[in-house]
Amino acid sequence: MIKYNPKDWFGLIFQFHKSDTFSKMGWVLLIFAVYTALVVFLELHFKDVLQFKSTIQVHSLLGFVLALLLVFRTNSAYDRWWEGRKQWGAMVNNTRNFAIKLNALLPAGTDTSYWQKMIPNYVFAMKEHLREGVKNEELNMPNGLEHLTNKAHVPNAIVGDMYKELHALYNAKIISGDQLITIDKELKSFTDIIGACERIKKTPIPYSYSLFLKKFIFLYVITIPFGMVYDFNYWTIPIATVILYVLGSIELIAEEIEDPFGVDANDLPTDDLAVTIKGNVKEILG
Protein backbone atom coordinates (compact mmCIF):
# COMPACT_ATOMS: atom_id res chain seq x y z
CA MET A 1 0.00 0.00 0.00
CA ILE A 2 1.30 3.44 -0.92
CA LYS A 3 1.55 5.94 1.93
CA TYR A 4 0.77 9.49 0.88
CA ASN A 5 -0.59 12.83 2.05
CA PRO A 6 -4.21 13.05 0.82
CA LYS A 7 -4.17 16.83 1.31
CA ASP A 8 -1.37 17.32 -1.21
CA TRP A 9 -3.84 17.09 -4.07
CA PHE A 10 -1.90 19.34 -6.49
CA GLY A 11 1.21 17.16 -6.19
CA LEU A 12 -0.83 14.00 -6.65
CA ILE A 13 -2.10 15.23 -10.03
CA PHE A 14 1.40 14.95 -11.50
CA GLN A 15 2.42 11.80 -9.63
CA PHE A 16 2.67 8.50 -11.47
CA HIS A 17 3.47 5.05 -10.15
CA LYS A 18 3.61 1.51 -11.46
CA SER A 19 -0.05 0.80 -10.71
CA ASP A 20 -1.35 4.00 -12.29
CA THR A 21 -4.13 3.18 -14.72
CA PHE A 22 -2.62 5.41 -17.42
CA SER A 23 0.49 3.22 -17.60
CA LYS A 24 -1.66 0.09 -17.76
CA MET A 25 -3.89 1.48 -20.51
CA GLY A 26 -1.22 3.26 -22.53
CA TRP A 27 -1.27 1.03 -25.61
CA VAL A 28 -5.06 0.68 -25.50
CA LEU A 29 -5.46 4.46 -25.43
CA LEU A 30 -3.02 4.88 -28.32
CA ILE A 31 -4.80 2.28 -30.47
CA PHE A 32 -8.17 3.81 -29.64
CA ALA A 33 -6.90 7.30 -30.55
CA VAL A 34 -5.78 5.99 -33.95
CA TYR A 35 -9.14 4.28 -34.43
CA THR A 36 -10.98 7.49 -33.49
CA ALA A 37 -8.83 9.54 -35.87
CA LEU A 38 -9.71 7.15 -38.70
CA VAL A 39 -13.43 7.38 -37.91
CA VAL A 40 -13.29 11.19 -37.76
CA PHE A 41 -11.40 11.40 -41.02
CA LEU A 42 -13.87 9.14 -42.85
CA GLU A 43 -16.87 10.89 -41.33
CA LEU A 44 -15.67 14.36 -42.28
CA HIS A 45 -14.29 13.59 -45.74
CA PHE A 46 -16.33 10.62 -46.94
CA LYS A 47 -19.84 11.28 -45.63
CA ASP A 48 -21.37 9.51 -48.57
CA VAL A 49 -19.54 6.31 -47.61
CA LEU A 50 -20.47 5.98 -43.94
CA GLN A 51 -23.66 8.10 -43.80
CA PHE A 52 -23.74 8.32 -40.00
CA LYS A 53 -25.54 11.06 -38.11
CA SER A 54 -24.84 12.46 -34.66
CA THR A 55 -25.94 10.12 -31.89
CA ILE A 56 -24.83 12.30 -28.97
CA GLN A 57 -28.27 12.14 -27.30
CA VAL A 58 -28.26 8.34 -27.38
CA HIS A 59 -24.78 8.26 -25.89
CA SER A 60 -25.87 10.72 -23.19
CA LEU A 61 -28.64 8.39 -22.10
CA LEU A 62 -26.41 5.31 -22.25
CA GLY A 63 -23.70 7.21 -20.40
CA PHE A 64 -26.07 7.81 -17.50
CA VAL A 65 -26.85 4.08 -17.30
CA LEU A 66 -23.16 3.22 -17.55
CA ALA A 67 -22.35 5.68 -14.77
CA LEU A 68 -24.84 3.96 -12.46
CA LEU A 69 -23.31 0.57 -13.22
CA LEU A 70 -19.79 1.84 -12.56
CA VAL A 71 -20.86 3.45 -9.27
CA PHE A 72 -22.27 0.12 -8.13
CA ARG A 73 -19.11 -1.65 -9.31
CA THR A 74 -16.82 0.74 -7.46
CA ASN A 75 -18.89 0.67 -4.27
CA SER A 76 -18.99 -3.14 -4.20
CA ALA A 77 -15.21 -3.31 -4.72
CA TYR A 78 -14.56 -0.73 -1.99
CA ASP A 79 -16.87 -2.58 0.40
CA ARG A 80 -14.69 -5.66 -0.05
CA TRP A 81 -11.54 -3.59 0.54
CA TRP A 82 -12.98 -2.00 3.69
CA GLU A 83 -14.30 -5.32 4.99
CA GLY A 84 -10.77 -6.73 4.62
CA ARG A 85 -9.38 -3.78 6.55
CA LYS A 86 -11.91 -4.32 9.34
CA GLN A 87 -10.96 -7.98 9.58
CA TRP A 88 -7.27 -7.13 9.87
CA GLY A 89 -8.12 -4.48 12.45
CA ALA A 90 -9.94 -7.19 14.41
CA MET A 91 -6.84 -9.38 14.13
CA VAL A 92 -4.70 -6.60 15.62
CA ASN A 93 -7.12 -6.17 18.53
CA ASN A 94 -7.63 -9.87 19.19
CA THR A 95 -3.94 -10.74 19.18
CA ARG A 96 -3.39 -7.98 21.73
CA ASN A 97 -6.27 -9.23 23.86
CA PHE A 98 -5.00 -12.81 23.61
CA ALA A 99 -1.51 -11.77 24.68
CA ILE A 100 -2.83 -9.59 27.52
CA LYS A 101 -4.98 -12.44 28.87
CA LEU A 102 -2.08 -14.87 28.68
CA ASN A 103 0.15 -12.42 30.48
CA ALA A 104 -2.45 -11.93 33.21
CA LEU A 105 -3.51 -15.57 33.66
CA LEU A 106 -0.20 -17.42 33.46
CA PRO A 107 1.65 -17.66 36.79
CA ALA A 108 4.50 -15.23 37.37
CA GLY A 109 7.75 -16.50 35.97
CA THR A 110 6.13 -18.68 33.29
CA ASP A 111 8.15 -18.85 30.08
CA THR A 112 6.09 -17.04 27.41
CA SER A 113 8.59 -17.42 24.56
CA TYR A 114 6.32 -20.00 22.89
CA TRP A 115 3.47 -17.50 22.61
CA GLN A 116 5.77 -14.68 21.58
CA LYS A 117 6.64 -16.79 18.54
CA MET A 118 3.37 -18.55 17.76
CA ILE A 119 0.98 -15.58 17.74
CA PRO A 120 3.06 -13.65 15.17
CA ASN A 121 3.60 -16.93 13.28
CA TYR A 122 -0.14 -17.21 12.77
CA VAL A 123 -0.41 -13.64 11.52
CA PHE A 124 2.51 -13.95 9.08
CA ALA A 125 1.15 -17.28 7.83
CA MET A 126 -2.30 -15.74 7.37
CA LYS A 127 -0.82 -12.81 5.45
CA GLU A 128 0.90 -15.04 2.91
CA HIS A 129 -1.90 -17.63 2.85
CA LEU A 130 -4.13 -14.90 1.42
CA ARG A 131 -1.53 -14.29 -1.29
CA GLU A 132 0.41 -17.02 -3.08
CA GLY A 133 1.45 -19.27 -0.21
CA VAL A 134 3.16 -19.19 3.17
CA LYS A 135 6.83 -18.19 3.34
CA ASN A 136 8.55 -20.52 5.80
CA GLU A 137 11.43 -18.10 6.28
CA GLU A 138 9.02 -15.67 7.98
CA LEU A 139 8.00 -18.27 10.59
CA ASN A 140 9.80 -19.02 13.85
CA MET A 141 8.28 -22.33 14.94
CA PRO A 142 9.48 -23.58 18.36
CA ASN A 143 9.25 -27.21 17.21
CA GLY A 144 10.58 -26.73 13.68
CA LEU A 145 8.83 -26.45 10.32
CA GLU A 146 8.72 -30.14 9.35
CA HIS A 147 5.11 -30.72 10.33
CA LEU A 148 4.00 -27.74 8.21
CA THR A 149 5.63 -28.94 4.99
CA ASN A 150 2.65 -30.77 3.52
CA LYS A 151 -0.08 -28.60 5.01
CA ALA A 152 -2.39 -26.94 2.50
CA HIS A 153 -3.66 -24.56 5.19
CA VAL A 154 -0.69 -23.57 7.37
CA PRO A 155 -2.62 -21.11 9.58
CA ASN A 156 -4.95 -23.94 10.64
CA ALA A 157 -1.93 -26.06 11.60
CA ILE A 158 -0.44 -23.22 13.64
CA VAL A 159 -3.64 -22.47 15.54
CA GLY A 160 -4.02 -26.21 16.14
CA ASP A 161 -0.58 -26.24 17.79
CA MET A 162 -1.63 -23.33 19.99
CA TYR A 163 -4.78 -25.17 21.07
CA LYS A 164 -2.65 -28.20 22.02
CA GLU A 165 -0.40 -25.98 24.10
CA LEU A 166 -3.40 -24.43 25.88
CA HIS A 167 -4.79 -27.85 26.74
CA ALA A 168 -1.35 -28.94 27.96
CA LEU A 169 -1.40 -25.95 30.33
CA TYR A 170 -4.88 -26.95 31.45
CA ASN A 171 -3.92 -30.59 31.99
CA ALA A 172 -0.90 -29.47 33.99
CA LYS A 173 -3.30 -27.34 36.09
CA ILE A 174 -1.39 -24.19 35.24
CA ILE A 175 -4.65 -22.62 34.07
CA SER A 176 -8.19 -23.48 35.18
CA GLY A 177 -11.13 -24.51 33.04
CA ASP A 178 -12.70 -21.06 33.35
CA GLN A 179 -9.44 -19.45 32.28
CA LEU A 180 -9.21 -21.82 29.33
CA ILE A 181 -12.70 -20.77 28.19
CA THR A 182 -11.75 -17.10 28.55
CA ILE A 183 -8.63 -17.50 26.41
CA ASP A 184 -10.37 -19.78 23.91
CA LYS A 185 -12.65 -16.94 22.80
CA GLU A 186 -9.72 -14.92 21.47
CA LEU A 187 -8.01 -17.89 19.83
CA LYS A 188 -11.24 -18.95 18.13
CA SER A 189 -11.53 -15.48 16.62
CA PHE A 190 -8.30 -16.09 14.67
CA THR A 191 -10.04 -18.77 12.60
CA ASP A 192 -13.14 -16.62 12.19
CA ILE A 193 -11.07 -13.74 10.84
CA ILE A 194 -9.13 -15.77 8.29
CA GLY A 195 -12.39 -17.38 7.19
CA ALA A 196 -13.89 -13.95 6.53
CA CYS A 197 -10.79 -12.91 4.57
CA GLU A 198 -10.95 -16.11 2.49
CA ARG A 199 -14.59 -15.36 1.72
CA ILE A 200 -13.58 -11.94 0.35
CA LYS A 201 -10.70 -13.36 -1.68
CA LYS A 202 -12.48 -16.36 -3.15
CA THR A 203 -15.81 -14.73 -4.01
CA PRO A 204 -15.26 -12.27 -6.87
CA ILE A 205 -17.98 -10.18 -8.42
CA PRO A 206 -20.46 -12.39 -10.34
CA TYR A 207 -19.09 -13.40 -13.74
CA SER A 208 -22.15 -12.29 -15.71
CA TYR A 209 -22.08 -8.81 -14.19
CA SER A 210 -18.37 -8.35 -14.82
CA LEU A 211 -18.70 -9.62 -18.40
CA PHE A 212 -21.69 -7.40 -19.14
CA LEU A 213 -20.01 -4.28 -17.77
CA LYS A 214 -16.86 -4.81 -19.84
CA LYS A 215 -18.93 -5.37 -23.00
CA PHE A 216 -21.00 -2.28 -22.23
CA ILE A 217 -17.89 -0.12 -21.82
CA PHE A 218 -16.40 -1.51 -25.03
CA LEU A 219 -19.52 -0.88 -27.13
CA TYR A 220 -19.98 2.58 -25.63
CA VAL A 221 -16.47 3.83 -26.34
CA ILE A 222 -16.18 2.13 -29.73
CA THR A 223 -19.29 3.94 -31.00
CA ILE A 224 -18.83 7.29 -29.28
CA PRO A 225 -16.62 8.79 -32.05
CA PHE A 226 -19.56 8.45 -34.46
CA GLY A 227 -21.77 10.36 -32.04
CA MET A 228 -19.35 13.22 -31.39
CA VAL A 229 -17.66 13.83 -34.73
CA TYR A 230 -20.18 16.32 -36.15
CA ASP A 231 -20.18 18.39 -32.95
CA PHE A 232 -16.43 18.36 -32.17
CA ASN A 233 -14.73 17.46 -35.47
CA TYR A 234 -11.07 16.53 -34.79
CA TRP A 235 -11.45 17.41 -31.11
CA THR A 236 -13.34 14.11 -30.94
CA ILE A 237 -9.98 12.28 -30.84
CA PRO A 238 -8.72 13.59 -27.46
CA ILE A 239 -12.21 13.79 -25.94
CA ALA A 240 -13.13 10.19 -26.81
CA THR A 241 -9.71 8.96 -25.63
CA VAL A 242 -10.17 10.70 -22.27
CA ILE A 243 -13.63 9.11 -21.92
CA LEU A 244 -12.10 5.66 -22.49
CA TYR A 245 -9.37 6.46 -19.95
CA VAL A 246 -11.91 7.47 -17.29
CA LEU A 247 -14.27 4.52 -17.79
CA GLY A 248 -11.48 1.97 -18.12
CA SER A 249 -9.64 3.34 -15.08
CA ILE A 250 -12.70 2.97 -12.86
CA GLU A 251 -13.04 -0.67 -13.87
CA LEU A 252 -9.30 -1.33 -13.38
CA ILE A 253 -9.28 0.25 -9.93
CA ALA A 254 -12.33 -1.78 -8.91
CA GLU A 255 -10.63 -5.00 -10.09
CA GLU A 256 -7.52 -4.17 -8.05
CA ILE A 257 -9.15 -3.30 -4.74
CA GLU A 258 -11.74 -6.10 -4.70
CA ASP A 259 -8.90 -8.47 -3.69
CA PRO A 260 -7.18 -6.32 -1.03
CA PHE A 261 -4.69 -8.87 0.33
CA GLY A 262 -2.04 -8.82 -2.40
CA VAL A 263 0.98 -6.60 -2.98
CA ASP A 264 -0.53 -4.03 -5.35
CA ALA A 265 -0.17 -0.35 -4.55
CA ASN A 266 -3.79 -0.06 -3.41
CA ASP A 267 -3.91 -3.28 -1.37
CA LEU A 268 -4.01 -3.36 2.41
CA PRO A 269 -0.70 -2.86 4.30
CA THR A 270 -0.79 -6.39 5.71
CA ASP A 271 3.02 -6.58 5.91
CA ASP A 272 3.10 -3.54 8.20
CA LEU A 273 0.17 -4.84 10.25
CA ALA A 274 1.91 -8.19 10.78
CA VAL A 275 5.07 -6.43 11.98
CA THR A 276 2.96 -4.25 14.29
CA ILE A 277 1.28 -7.31 15.80
CA LYS A 278 4.64 -9.00 16.34
CA GLY A 279 5.94 -5.93 18.17
CA ASN A 280 2.80 -5.64 20.30
CA VAL A 281 2.91 -9.30 21.36
CA LYS A 282 6.59 -9.11 22.23
CA GLU A 283 6.02 -5.99 24.32
CA ILE A 284 3.05 -7.47 26.18
CA LEU A 285 4.57 -10.90 26.88
CA GLY A 286 8.22 -9.88 27.08
Residue pairs with C-beta under 8 A, 6 or more apart in sequence:
1 265
1 266
1 267
1 268
1 269
1 272
2 17
2 265
2 266
4 12
5 11
16 22
16 23
17 265
18 265
19 256
19 264
19 265
19 266
21 245
21 248
21 249
21 252
21 253
22 29
22 245
22 249
24 252
25 244
25 245
25 248
25 249
25 252
28 244
28 248
29 241
29 244
29 245
32 221
32 240
32 241
32 244
33 237
33 238
33 240
33 241
35 222
35 225
36 225
36 236
36 237
36 240
36 241
37 234
37 237
39 225
39 226
39 229
39 236
40 225
40 229
40 233
40 234
40 236
40 237
42 49
42 50
43 50
43 52
43 225
43 226
43 229
43 230
44 229
44 233
44 234
52 226
52 229
53 230
54 227
54 228
54 229
54 230
54 231
55 223
55 226
55 227
56 227
56 228
56 231
58 227
59 220
59 223
59 224
59 227
59 228
62 220
63 220
66 216
66 217
66 220
66 247
69 213
69 216
70 213
70 247
70 250
70 251
73 205
73 209
73 213
73 250
73 251
73 254
74 250
74 253
74 254
76 205
76 254
76 258
77 205
77 253
77 254
77 255
77 257
77 258
78 257
80 200
80 257
80 258
80 259
80 260
81 257
81 258
81 260
81 266
81 268
83 196
83 200
84 197
84 200
84 260
84 261
84 268
85 260
85 268
87 193
87 196
87 197
87 200
88 193
88 197
88 268
88 270
88 273
90 189
90 193
91 123
91 126
91 190
91 193
91 273
91 277
92 273
92 276
92 277
92 280
94 186
94 189
94 190
94 193
95 119
95 123
95 190
95 277
95 280
95 281
96 277
96 280
96 281
96 284
97 186
98 119
98 183
98 186
98 187
99 115
99 119
99 280
99 281
99 284
99 285
100 284
101 182
101 183
101 186
102 112
102 115
102 183
102 285
103 112
103 284
103 285
105 175
105 179
105 182
105 183
106 112
106 169
106 174
106 175
107 174
110 174
112 285
112 286
113 142
114 142
114 165
115 162
115 281
115 285
116 281
116 282
116 285
116 286
117 140
117 141
117 142
118 141
118 142
118 158
118 161
118 162
118 165
119 162
119 277
119 281
120 140
120 274
120 277
120 278
120 281
120 282
121 139
121 140
121 141
121 158
122 155
122 158
122 159
122 162
122 190
123 273
123 274
123 277
123 278
124 134
124 135
124 138
124 139
124 274
124 278
125 134
125 138
125 139
125 154
125 155
125 158
126 155
126 190
126 193
126 194
126 197
127 261
127 270
127 271
127 273
127 274
128 134
128 135
128 138
129 153
129 154
129 155
129 194
130 194
130 197
130 198
130 201
130 261
130 270
131 261
131 262
131 263
134 148
134 154
134 155
136 145
136 148
139 145
139 148
141 148
141 158
143 161
147 157
148 154
148 157
148 158
151 157
155 190
155 194
156 191
159 187
159 190
159 191
162 187
163 187
166 175
166 180
166 183
166 184
166 187
167 180
169 175
169 180
170 176
170 177
170 180
175 183
197 261
200 259
200 260
200 261
201 259
201 261
204 210
204 258
204 259
205 258
213 251
214 251
217 247
217 248
217 251
220 247
221 240
221 243
221 244
221 247
224 240
224 243
225 236
225 237
225 240
228 236
228 239
228 240
229 236
232 239
253 266
256 264
256 266
256 267
257 266
257 267
259 267
260 266
260 267
260 268
261 267
261 268
261 270
